[in-house]
């Protein structure tokens, strides 16, 4: 899963304003709901649910950052190269991957790993 490409494909097909709004809402609403459930929860399951919603909000932070960066650079289509020649196939591939947004803290971990790989590759190319 490449979170940056996932954000880019959403921008290509749905537009940057909608996607930035969606990701910002994902951060704020998930975190707010998680905090509400966490403070109102009286059982282990309610606390777990609150923590899950907070982790979903955290998942959307890198997605929002990528969406803003891609929009500023106007590079949504450039993120894919030849991959967008078959738009239907590309969209299907990344739609399946979007389910992974529901896995707690997966997106920030993947974003950090990919950032380190990019930095290492850049240092090796110098």
Backbone as numpy.savetxt, mean C-alpha at the origin, in Angstrom:
# Nx Ny Nz CAx CAy CAz Cx Cy Cz
5.02 -9.41 -4.08 4.17 -8.23 -4.08 5.06 -6.99 -4.08
4.72 -6.07 -4.95 5.44 -4.80 -5.03 4.44 -3.69 -4.70
4.48 -3.14 -3.47 3.50 -2.13 -3.09 3.53 -0.89 -3.98
4.71 -0.52 -4.45 4.81 0.67 -5.30 4.05 0.46 -6.61
4.21 -0.72 -7.21 3.49 -1.01 -8.44 2.00 -1.15 -8.19
1.64 -1.65 -7.03 0.23 -1.76 -6.68 -0.41 -0.36 -6.60
0.29 0.57 -6.02 -0.20 1.95 -5.97 -0.24 2.55 -7.37
0.79 2.28 -8.17 0.87 2.84 -9.52 -0.26 2.33 -10.41
-0.57 1.05 -10.33 -1.63 0.53 -11.20 -2.98 1.10 -10.82
-3.19 1.31 -9.54 -4.43 1.97 -9.11 -4.52 3.39 -9.67
-3.40 4.09 -9.67 -3.38 5.45 -10.21 -3.64 5.44 -11.70
-3.03 4.50 -12.43 -3.21 4.42 -13.88 -4.69 4.23 -14.22
-5.35 3.31 -13.53 -6.72 2.96 -13.91 -7.80 3.76 -13.20
-7.51 4.29 -12.02 -8.56 4.97 -11.25 -8.29 6.46 -11.01
-7.09 6.90 -11.25 -6.75 8.31 -11.07 -6.13 8.60 -9.72
-5.24 9.58 -9.71 -4.47 9.86 -8.49 -5.32 10.44 -7.36
-6.27 11.29 -7.67 -7.08 11.89 -6.61 -7.87 10.83 -5.85
-8.49 9.92 -6.58 -9.27 8.87 -5.94 -8.37 7.96 -5.10
-7.22 7.59 -5.62 -6.33 6.66 -4.92 -5.69 7.30 -3.70
-5.25 8.53 -3.83 -4.69 9.22 -2.66 -5.77 9.36 -1.58
-6.97 9.69 -1.99 -8.08 9.76 -1.04 -8.38 8.41 -0.40
-8.36 7.36 -1.21 -8.61 6.01 -0.69 -7.54 5.61 0.33
-6.28 5.84 -0.01 -5.21 5.43 0.88 -5.19 6.29 2.15
-5.46 7.58 2.02 -5.52 8.44 3.21 -6.67 8.01 4.11
-7.80 7.68 3.52 -8.93 7.18 4.29 -8.58 5.85 4.94
-7.87 5.00 4.22 -7.43 3.72 4.77 -6.56 3.89 6.00
-5.66 4.86 5.95 -4.79 5.13 7.10 -5.62 5.65 8.27
-6.36 6.72 8.03 -7.07 7.40 9.12 -8.23 6.59 9.68
-9.06 6.06 8.80 -10.25 5.35 9.27 -9.88 4.04 9.98
-8.94 3.30 9.40 -8.54 2.03 10.03 -7.90 2.28 11.39
-7.02 3.26 11.46 -6.36 3.57 12.73 -7.37 4.08 13.76
-8.26 4.96 13.34 -9.27 5.49 14.26 -10.19 4.39 14.76
-10.63 3.53 13.87 -11.50 2.42 14.27 -10.75 1.48 15.22
-9.49 1.22 14.90 -8.68 0.35 15.76 -8.51 0.93 17.15
-8.24 2.22 17.23 -8.07 2.87 18.53 -9.39 2.84 19.31
-10.49 3.11 18.61 -11.80 3.07 19.26 -12.09 1.68 19.83
-11.91 0.66 19.01 -12.17 -0.72 19.45 -11.22 -1.10 20.58
-9.97 -0.68 20.46 -8.97 -1.02 21.46 -9.33 -0.44 22.83
-9.76 0.80 22.86 -10.10 1.44 24.14 -11.47 1.02 24.67
-12.34 0.57 23.80 -13.66 0.12 24.22 -13.70 -1.37 24.51
-12.67 -2.08 24.03 -12.66 -3.53 24.15 -12.44 -4.00 25.58
-13.17 -5.05 25.92 -13.06 -5.61 27.25 -12.62 -7.07 27.21
-12.43 -7.59 26.02 -12.01 -8.98 25.90 -10.74 -9.06 25.06
-10.12 -10.19 25.10 -8.90 -10.41 24.31 -9.19 -10.26 22.83
-10.35 -10.75 22.39 -10.72 -10.68 20.97 -10.94 -9.25 20.52
-11.52 -8.43 21.37 -11.73 -7.03 21.01 -10.41 -6.28 20.94
-9.51 -6.58 21.85 -8.17 -5.97 21.80 -7.45 -6.42 20.53
-7.55 -7.70 20.21 -6.92 -8.22 18.99 -7.50 -7.55 17.75
-8.82 -7.35 17.73 -9.46 -6.69 16.60 -8.99 -5.24 16.49
-8.89 -4.55 17.61 -8.39 -3.18 17.60 -6.97 -3.10 17.06
-6.12 -4.00 17.49 -4.73 -4.04 17.00 -4.68 -4.37 15.51
-5.59 -5.24 15.07 -5.65 -5.58 13.65 -6.01 -4.35 12.82
-7.02 -3.60 13.23 -7.40 -2.39 12.49 -6.27 -1.36 12.48
-5.57 -1.22 13.59 -4.43 -0.30 13.62 -3.36 -0.77 12.65
-3.10 -2.06 12.60 -2.08 -2.57 11.67 -2.51 -2.38 10.22
-3.81 -2.44 9.95 -4.29 -2.15 8.60 -4.02 -0.69 8.23
-4.25 0.20 9.18 -3.94 1.61 8.95 -2.46 1.80 8.66
-1.62 1.09 9.39 -0.18 1.17 9.16 0.18 0.61 7.78
-0.53 -0.42 7.33 -0.31 -0.98 5.99 -0.51 0.06 4.90
-1.43 0.97 5.11 -1.74 1.96 4.09 -0.79 3.16 4.08
0.05 3.31 5.10 0.99 4.44 5.13 1.96 4.39 3.96
2.67 3.26 3.71 3.56 3.25 2.54 2.79 3.37 1.23
1.59 2.82 1.16 0.80 2.94 -0.06 0.48 4.41 -0.34
0.12 5.15 0.69 -0.15 6.58 0.54 1.11 7.32 0.12
2.23 7.00 0.75 3.50 7.66 0.39 3.86 7.37 -1.06
3.71 6.13 -1.49 3.99 5.79 -2.89 3.05 6.53 -3.84
1.78 6.58 -3.50 0.81 7.25 -4.37 1.13 8.73 -4.53
1.50 9.38 -3.43 1.87 10.79 -3.50 3.13 10.98 -4.34
4.14 10.14 -4.11 5.40 10.26 -4.86 5.18 10.00 -6.35
4.43 8.98 -6.68 4.16 8.65 -8.09 3.37 9.76 -8.76
2.43 10.35 -8.04 1.63 11.44 -8.59 2.51 12.67 -8.84
3.37 12.99 -7.88 4.26 14.15 -8.05 5.21 13.95 -9.23
5.71 12.73 -9.40 6.65 12.44 -10.48 5.94 12.15 -11.81
4.63 12.01 -11.74 3.82 11.65 -12.90 4.40 10.43 -13.61
4.69 9.40 -12.80 5.39 8.23 -13.32 4.59 6.94 -13.20
3.28 7.03 -13.10 2.48 5.82 -12.89 2.68 4.80 -14.01
2.57 5.23 -15.24 2.76 4.30 -16.37 4.21 3.86 -16.50
5.13 4.73 -16.18 6.56 4.39 -16.29 6.97 3.32 -15.29
6.24 3.16 -14.21 6.55 2.14 -13.21 6.47 0.73 -13.79
5.73 0.57 -14.88 5.47 -0.77 -15.42 6.26 -1.13 -16.66
6.73 -0.15 -17.40 7.43 -0.48 -18.64 6.51 -1.23 -19.59
6.94 -2.39 -20.07 6.17 -3.18 -21.04 5.02 -3.95 -20.41
4.98 -4.00 -19.10 3.97 -4.79 -18.40 2.54 -4.31 -18.71
2.38 -3.03 -19.07 1.04 -2.50 -19.34 0.58 -2.71 -20.78
1.38 -3.41 -21.59 0.92 -3.70 -22.95 -0.35 -4.53 -22.92
-0.43 -5.44 -21.99 -1.65 -6.22 -21.77 -2.27 -5.72 -20.47
-3.07 -4.67 -20.58 -3.64 -4.00 -19.40 -4.50 -4.94 -18.56
-5.28 -5.77 -19.22 -6.17 -6.68 -18.48 -5.35 -7.65 -17.62
-4.31 -8.19 -18.18 -3.46 -9.13 -17.43 -2.76 -8.44 -16.27
-2.24 -7.24 -16.51 -1.55 -6.49 -15.45 -2.51 -6.15 -14.32
-3.71 -5.71 -14.68 -4.70 -5.36 -13.65 -5.09 -6.59 -12.85
-5.29 -7.72 -13.51 -5.66 -8.95 -12.80 -4.55 -9.37 -11.84
-3.32 -9.27 -12.28 -2.19 -9.65 -11.43 -2.14 -8.81 -10.17
-2.26 -7.51 -10.30 -2.14 -6.63 -9.14 -3.41 -6.59 -8.30
-4.56 -6.89 -8.88 -5.78 -6.99 -8.08 -5.69 -8.19 -7.13
-5.13 -9.29 -7.62 -4.94 -10.46 -6.75 -3.99 -10.12 -5.61
-2.95 -9.38 -5.91 -1.98 -9.01 -4.88 -2.56 -8.04 -3.86
-3.56 -7.29 -4.25 -4.12 -6.29 -3.33 -4.77 -6.94 -2.10
-5.11 -8.20 -2.18 -5.67 -8.92 -1.03 -4.64 -8.96 0.10
-3.36 -8.93 -0.26 -2.31 -8.97 0.76 -2.28 -7.71 1.62
-3.01 -6.67 1.23 -3.12 -5.47 2.07 -3.82 -5.78 3.39
-4.53 -6.90 3.43 -5.25 -7.29 4.65 -4.36 -8.04 5.64
-3.14 -8.36 5.23 -2.21 -9.05 6.13 -1.52 -8.00 7.00
-1.67 -8.09 8.31 -1.12 -7.06 9.21 0.38 -6.84 9.02
0.72 -5.57 8.81 2.10 -5.08 8.74 2.92 -5.64 7.59
2.32 -6.35 6.64 3.06 -6.90 5.51 3.59 -5.80 4.59
2.78 -4.81 4.29 3.17 -3.78 3.33 4.37 -2.95 3.83
4.37 -2.48 5.08 5.55 -1.73 5.53 6.82 -2.58 5.52
6.70 -3.85 5.86 7.87 -4.74 5.85 8.38 -4.91 4.42
7.48 -5.16 3.47 7.88 -5.29 2.07 8.48 -3.99 1.54
7.91 -2.87 1.92 8.43 -1.58 1.47 9.85 -1.36 1.97
10.10 -1.70 3.22 11.46 -1.56 3.77 12.45 -2.49 3.07
12.05 -3.73 2.83 12.92 -4.68 2.14 13.25 -4.19 0.74
12.24 -3.73 0.02 12.47 -3.25 -1.34 13.31 -1.99 -1.36
13.14 -1.13 -0.37 13.94 0.09 -0.29 15.41 -0.26 -0.05
15.66 -1.23 0.82 17.04 -1.65 1.07 17.66 -2.28 -0.16
16.90 -3.09 -0.88 17.41 -3.70 -2.12 17.77 -2.64 -3.14
16.92 -1.64 -3.27 17.17 -0.55 -4.22 18.42 0.23 -3.82
18.56 0.51 -2.53 19.74 1.24 -2.05 21.00 0.43 -2.25
20.94 -0.87 -2.00 22.11 -1.73 -2.20 22.48 -1.80 -3.67
21.50 -1.94 -4.53 21.76 -1.99 -5.97 22.36 -0.68 -6.45
21.88 0.44 -5.94 22.41 1.75 -6.33 23.85 1.91 -5.90
24.18 1.42 -4.70 25.58 1.49 -4.23 26.50 0.62 -5.07
26.02 -0.53 -5.51 26.83 -1.44 -6.30 27.06 -0.91 -7.70
26.15 -0.08 -8.22 26.27 0.47 -9.56 27.17 1.69 -9.61
27.61 2.18 -8.49 28.46 3.38 -8.50 29.84 3.09 -8.97
